Amino acid sequence: MNVVAKSTNLSPFLKTTATVVTNGPLRVSSGIGASFLAVQRRLAHTDVKWPDFSAYRQESVLDPKSKSRESAPARKTFSYLLTASVGICGAYTAKAIVHDLVSTLSASADVLALAKIEVKLDSIPEGKSAVFKWRGKPVFIRHRSAREIAKEAEVDVASLRDPQSDVDRVRNPQWLVVLGVCTHLGCVPIANAGDYGGYYCPCHGSHYDASGRIRKGPAPLNLEVPFYQFLDENTLIIG
């Protein structure tokens, strides 16, 4: 009896073996062949070398037999120290950046020098108005007479466009301190002029009285009163 064996690979995992008997019936047997074992060994990647990260690991975890709980305090201490160091460095860096930014955006030295000005009042005669520069704006300081004080006190506040009594605009009735900027379009009015004897803006015809209140013209508001205080009877501080 002659026997012929033939092998056929139907897939990488299945190998079919056919045995032909010339003098008998044909019999076919199938099973897992040697090719599956070869593929299985390749899929396991046993021939690939894994990288060694021992240089990046802490000494307390290099020993594979040591327990994690035994090395936990040392690892936590290192992590806390590293986090604290990074946080402190970040805080100081942020502080320096913010400080430089604020210093860049702050006013220049010449502007800060004019933040406050001191005015000697004894140099301004009664009935006259003097002009001073404060923060780049003109400031009118008027030495009012008793007649002007009485006249402005008698004005009906209800009839004003921007109602404000005279006593609310001055700290000392003898002295009126206002910004010399017209509230219409920012022009500089003329002192001791206009229909009410106060200030007059020739650009668009706004008339202010001796209390700096708008009485006629397009200006919507009274002249602004800056912050000021009296250092003594003859000295005034603006700002």
C-alpha positions in Angstrom: 0.0 0.0 0.0 1.4 3.3 -1.1 0.7 6.4 1.1 1.2 10.0 0.0 1.0 12.9 2.5 0.3 16.5 1.4 0.2 19.6 3.6 -1.8 22.7 2.9 -1.6 26.0 4.9 -5.2 27.3 4.9 -4.3 30.1 7.3 -1.4 31.2 9.5 -3.0 29.3 12.4 -4.3 26.2 10.6 -2.4 23.6 8.7 -4.3 20.8 6.8 -2.6 17.6 6.1 -4.1 15.2 3.5 -3.1 11.6 3.4 -3.8 9.7 0.2 -3.8 6.0 0.2 -3.5 4.5 -3.3 -5.0 1.2 -2.4 -7.7 2.3 0.0 -10.2 5.1 0.8 -9.1 8.7 0.9 -8.7 10.0 4.5 -8.1 13.7 5.4 -7.0 14.9 8.8 -6.6 18.4 9.9 -5.0 20.1 13.0 -2.8 22.8 14.4 0.5 22.6 12.7 3.9 23.8 13.5 3.3 27.1 11.6 0.9 28.2 14.5 3.6 27.7 17.1 6.0 29.8 15.0 3.4 32.6 14.7 2.6 32.4 18.4 6.2 32.8 19.3 6.5 35.8 17.1 3.4 37.5 18.5 4.7 37.2 22.0 7.5 39.7 21.1 10.0 37.7 23.1 12.7 38.8 20.7 12.2 42.6 21.4 14.4 44.3 23.9 12.5 46.6 26.3 14.2 50.0 27.1 15.7 50.3 30.5 14.4 53.3 32.5 16.5 52.6 35.6 18.4 55.9 35.2 15.1 57.8 35.5 13.8 55.9 38.5 14.4 56.6 42.2 16.8 54.5 44.0 14.1 53.4 46.5 12.2 51.6 43.7 15.0 50.0 41.8 14.8 46.8 43.7 11.8 44.8 42.2 11.5 42.8 45.5 11.0 45.9 47.7 7.5 46.8 48.7 5.9 50.1 47.6 4.7 51.0 51.1 8.3 50.8 52.4 9.6 53.4 49.9 6.5 55.6 50.0 7.7 58.2 52.6 11.0 58.8 50.7 9.1 59.2 47.4 6.5 61.5 48.9 9.2 63.7 50.5 11.0 64.1 47.2 7.7 64.9 45.4 6.7 67.5 48.0 10.1 69.2 47.9 10.1 69.3 44.1 6.5 70.8 44.1 7.3 73.4 46.7 10.5 74.5 44.9 8.7 74.8 41.6 5.8 76.7 43.3 8.2 79.2 45.0 10.1 79.8 41.8 6.9 80.3 39.9 5.6 82.8 42.5 8.7 84.9 42.4 8.8 84.9 38.6 5.1 86.0 38.5 5.8 88.7 41.0 8.7 90.0 39.0 6.7 90.0 35.8 3.8 91.8 37.4 6.1 94.3 39.1 7.8 95.2 35.8 4.4 95.4 34.0 3.0 97.8 36.6 6.2 99.9 36.6 5.9 100.2 32.8 2.3 101.3 32.9 2.7 103.7 35.8 3.1 107.4 35.4 6.5 108.8 34.6 8.6 110.7 37.1 7.6 114.1 35.8 3.9 113.4 36.1 4.3 112.0 39.6 6.2 115.1 40.6 3.1 117.1 39.6 0.7 114.9 41.5 0.4 117.6 44.1 1.2 121.3 43.9 1.5 123.9 46.6 0.1 127.4 46.0 0.9 130.5 48.0 -2.4 132.4 48.2 -0.9 135.7 49.4 0.3 136.3 45.9 -3.3 136.5 44.5 -5.0 139.9 45.1 -8.7 140.1 45.9 -10.9 140.0 42.9 -8.3 138.4 40.7 -7.8 134.8 39.4 -4.5 133.0 38.9 -3.8 130.0 36.7 -1.6 127.1 37.7 -0.7 123.8 35.9 -1.6 120.6 37.7 -1.4 117.2 36.0 -1.2 118.8 32.6 -4.4 120.8 33.2 -4.9 124.5 34.1 -6.3 125.2 37.5 -8.1 128.6 38.2 -7.8 129.9 41.8 -9.9 132.9 42.3 -9.7 135.3 45.3 -13.3 136.3 45.6 -14.5 139.6 47.2 -17.3 139.8 49.7 -19.6 141.2 47.0 -19.0 138.1 44.7 -19.6 135.7 47.6 -22.9 137.4 48.5 -23.9 137.5 44.8 -23.3 133.8 44.2 -25.0 132.8 47.5 -28.3 134.5 46.3 -28.5 132.5 43.1 -31.6 130.3 42.8 -30.1 126.8 42.6 -33.3 125.4 41.0 -32.8 127.7 38.0 -29.3 126.3 37.2 -28.6 123.7 34.4 -26.3 121.8 36.8 -27.9 122.6 40.2 -25.2 123.1 42.8 -25.0 125.7 45.6 -22.0 127.9 46.1 -21.2 126.5 49.6 -20.9 123.0 48.2 -18.2 124.1 45.7 -15.8 125.9 48.1 -14.0 125.1 51.3 -13.4 128.7 52.1 -15.8 131.2 50.6 -12.9 133.6 49.7 -11.2 131.1 47.5 -12.7 129.3 44.4 -10.6 126.4 43.0 -11.8 124.9 39.6 -10.2 123.2 36.7 -9.9 125.6 33.7 -11.4 123.1 31.3 -14.8 123.9 29.6 -17.2 121.0 30.1 -18.4 121.4 26.5 -15.4 120.4 24.4 -12.5 120.9 26.7 -11.5 124.4 25.8 -9.8 126.8 28.2 -12.2 129.6 29.4 -11.1 133.2 30.0 -11.2 134.3 33.7 -13.1 137.4 34.8 -15.1 137.5 31.6 -18.6 136.6 30.4 -22.1 137.8 31.2 -21.8 136.7 34.8 -18.4 137.9 35.6 -16.9 134.5 36.1 -15.4 132.6 33.2 -16.2 132.7 29.5 -15.3 130.2 26.8 -15.0 132.0 23.5 -14.9 128.8 21.4 -18.6 128.1 21.7 -19.9 130.8 24.0 -20.3 129.1 27.4 -20.7 131.6 30.3 -19.8 130.6 33.9 -20.4 132.6 37.1 -17.9 133.4 39.9 -18.7 130.0 41.4 -17.7 128.2 38.2 -21.4 127.2 37.5 -22.7 127.1 33.9 -25.2 129.8 33.3 -25.4 130.2 29.5 -24.1 128.4 26.4 -23.8 124.8 25.3 -21.7 123.5 28.2 -23.7 120.9 30.1 -21.9 120.9 33.5 -20.2 123.2 35.9 -16.5 123.6 36.0 -14.9 120.7 37.9 -13.6 121.2 41.4 -10.4 119.2 42.1 -9.5 117.8 45.4 -7.6 120.4 47.5 -7.0 121.4 51.1 -5.7 124.3 53.1 -2.3 123.7 54.7 -2.7 127.1 56.5 -4.3 130.4 55.8 -1.9 131.3 53.0 -1.0 127.8 51.6 -3.2 125.6 49.5 -2.4 122.0 48.4 -4.0 120.7 45.2 -4.1 116.9 44.7 
